Amino acid sequence: MQWPPGGTDAPARLVPRNEETPSAEEQAWYQQVIDQTVNSSLMHRYGTLAEQANAILFLASDDASYITGVTLPVAGGDLG
């Protein structure tokens, strides 16, 4: 099983997927997703863009040249 990155605190999209303003129901659903992500993480917070990028940069660097065939969950302890 591979895990995607955990919740990441990132700026809003520059080009929205949808021009419509989300309804109150959609906003409530989205907040539930955020709350569930934060609550299921051992660190109880979203990661930063820098934390995600640092893991990517490490794996792309010569420092990780002997690492093969592993998944590095960068998710604050959230395993899905």
Buried (B, 14 or more C-beta within 10 A) or exposed (E): EEEEBBBBEEEEEEEEEEEEEEEEEEEEEEEEEEEEBBEBBEEEEBBEEEBBEEBEEEEEEEEBEEEEEEEEBBBBEBEE
